[in-house]
Amino acid sequence: MASKKNLLKTLLKGLETGDPAAAAVVNEAKYIQHNPQTHEGSEGLAELFARLAKTSPKVTFKRVFEDGDFAFAHIEYDFSSLRAAFEVFRFENGRAVEHWDNIQPLRGPNPSGRGMQDGTSEITGLNQTESNRALVRNFTEQVLIKRQLDLLPQYAAADLIQHSPDLPDGLPALRDALQVAENGKPCIRYQHLHRVLAEGNFVLCASEGRLNGAHTSFYDLYRIESDRIAEHWDTVESIPPRSDWKNDNGKF
């Protein structure tokens, strides 16, 4: 049976190539779609593939990971414009049965000259997967959600390499960004951590919150080195109002 990483690649490359093997990866009878802008089931997938094929899309895999029943990837899409994406699939018996994503226009370089998707890609330290998962979960819950910013140095390296498009490297810039407030409320508010996926030195978190008051999905990818967050990538996407959803499954 093909690895979940290869199944994910086959499926998403189908957006670009039209390969019928891509559709075979999906178990249409069970498939649950969490992209609010895509209809449920095979009709939604067919519509999506047909619409995107018209733009001569390009799918470039930057990083691909596997965690239990899940495969997840960091991707550059060119759908007439460049976008940075995280794609997450859950598999049963070698077929995709559930899908989540978070996509935003590709921006940058940031103040430190880094792009949203460049940087380290080598997966190492597979025996550290669970300790790295726990570290990032605690960081998200304590620092980002509970806003215990004094704990930042316990979780992240002082010389943190930053790929977020508005931030330079280092902890001071991250701390400053998290402290910005308007009308007494933080502009960046993490409220719920929904999922933590990990392979070796990489950990992906899917979180829900508010950005400048707007309902927002935050996907953050971290690289861990020497028990600290050493590198960070993200995508940030506004969640459309419930009345605009094309399925009833929710973003998360």
N, C-alpha and C positions, 0 to 999 in steps of 0.2 A: 504494500500500500504506500502511496506517495506520502511524503512528509506534509504536515500541515503548512509549513512554509511554502513548499512547492505548489500545493493546492491553491493557496492564496495568490501566488504569483500567476498561476494559470488563469484564475478567475479574473483578476484585475487587468492582466494583459489583454484579455478578451475585449476590453473597452477600446483598445488600440487596434487589435488585429482582426476582430470579428470571428475568432476561432470558435467553432461550435463546442470544442472541449470545455470552454469556459462555463457555458450554461450547465454542463453535466456535473460541475463541481457542486452546484446548489441543489439541495433537496427541496424542491418547490412545495411539496406537501407540508413541510414543517417550517419553512423559512420565515423568520421574524425580522422585520425591517424596522430599525430605530432611527433612520434618517427621516425627520419629520416632513421633508419635502419630496419623498418618494412614496408612491403607492405600495400597498402591501402585495406580496406574492409575485408570481411569475409575470403577470401583466405589468406590474410596476417595473420589474427588472427589464423586461423587453422594451418598454417605453424609454427607460433611462439609457439603455445601450444604443437604441436607435437615435435618440436625440444627441448623445455625445459623439456618436460615429460621424455625424455631419460636420463636426469641427476638426476632423483629422487629429484626434487626440494623441498625445504622447504620455506614456506612463513610465516614470523613472523611479526605480526602487533605490532608496538611500540606505535603509536599514530594515531587516526583516527578522522577526523574533517568533518564538514558540513558547507557550506556557500552558501545559496541561491540554485541555480541550480547545485552547485559544491559539490563534496565530494573529500577529499584529505587525503593522508595517508603517514606516515613515517614508512618504512618497512625494515626489514632485509631479504634479499634473500640468499638462499644457492643453487646456480646453479653450483655445483661442486667446487665453491669458494664463499666466503661470500661477499655480496655487500650491500651497504647502498643505499636506494632509496626513492625518493618522487614520488608518483603517484597522478595524478589529473584527474578527470573525470567530464564531464558536462552531466547532465541528462535532458531528456524531457519525460514527461509522464511515469516516472518510469523506463526508459531504458537509458543506456549509449549511447551518440551520439558523444562524442568527448573525446580525450585522449591526455595527455601530461605526460612526466616523466623526471626524471634526476637521473642517476644511476652512482655510482663509486665503485671501490673495497673498502671493509671495511678495515680501517687502524686504528692504535692506539695501546695502549693508547697515548694521547698527553702529552706534558711536565707536565701537572697538573694531570696526571693519569686518565684522563677521556676518555671514549669510544665515538665513533661517535653517538651512539644512546641511551646511558643511560641517567639518570637524570629524572627530573619531567615530569609527563605525565597527571596529573589531570587538567581538563578543569574547570576553574572558571571564575567568573565575566562576564557572558554573556551580562550584560547590558553595559559593557565597550567595546564591540566588535568594534564599529565604531570609538571610540576615539583611541583605540589601533591600528586599521588599519591606521588611519591618522598619528599617531606618527611614525609608521614604514615606511609608504610611504614618509614622510618628511625626515626621517633619510636617507633612500636610495637615495632620490633625492639630498639632500643637502650635506650629508657627503660622501657617496660612489660615486655618479656620479659627483657632482660639486666639490668634494674633499675639502670641508670646514671642515677640521679636527679639527679646534678649537671648533666646535660645538659638538664634541663627548660627552663631559660631560653632555650636555643638553638632550641627548637621551639615553645614556647607563650608567648603574650603574658602579661605580668605581671598584667594585668587581665582574664584569661580569663573569658569569660561562661559560666557553668556551668548546665546544665539537669538534670544528674544529681540525683535526688531527695534525696540525703543530703548533698550538698556545697554550700557557698557559693562565690561567685565567687573568682577569684584563684588564683595558683600555690601559695601556702602550704597551702591546704586540700587540693589535689590531692596535693602532696608528702606531707603528713601521712597522708592516707588510704592511700597506697601504702606507707608505712613501718609501718603497724600490723601487728603480728605476734602469733601465739599459738603457744606451744610451739616457739618458734624458727623458725616458718614464716610468711611473709607471709599475711595474711588474703585479700588480692587478689593472685592469681598468674596472670599471662598466660604461657602456655606455647607456643602455636602460633598463628601468623598464617596464616589460610587464604585470605583473599581481600581485595583492595583495589579498590574500585570508585570512580570519580570522574567528576564533570562540573563543569568550571570551578572555582569556589571551594569546592565541597563534595566531601568524601571519606568513604566508608564503609568501615570495616574489620570483618571477621568473624574473631573470635579465639576460641581455646579455652583453658580454664585451670581454676582452682579458686577458689571463693569460700567462705571459711570451711570449707575442706576438701571441698566438694561440687563434682562435675564440672559445669562451667558454660560456657555460650556467651555471649560478650561481643560485642555489636554496638555500635560507636562511630561516630557521625557527627560530622565536624569541618568547621567553616567556616574557611577560610584567608584572612587579610588581612595584607598587607605581609610575606609570607614567614613568618608565625607562625600557629599555631592560635589563633584569636580566640574561637571559640564551640564548645561541645561538648554533644551529646545522646547518650543511650545507652538500650539495653534490655539486661537481664541475665536469663538464663533457665537454670534447672537442666536438665541433660540426664538423662533417665530412664535407669535401668540397662538394659543390652543386652537383658535378658530381657523387658522391657516394650515394646520397639520393635515397631511394626506393619508396618515394611518393613525391608529389609536395606541401605539406601543410606547410612546414617550422617547425622549432623546437618550435616556440612560437605561 
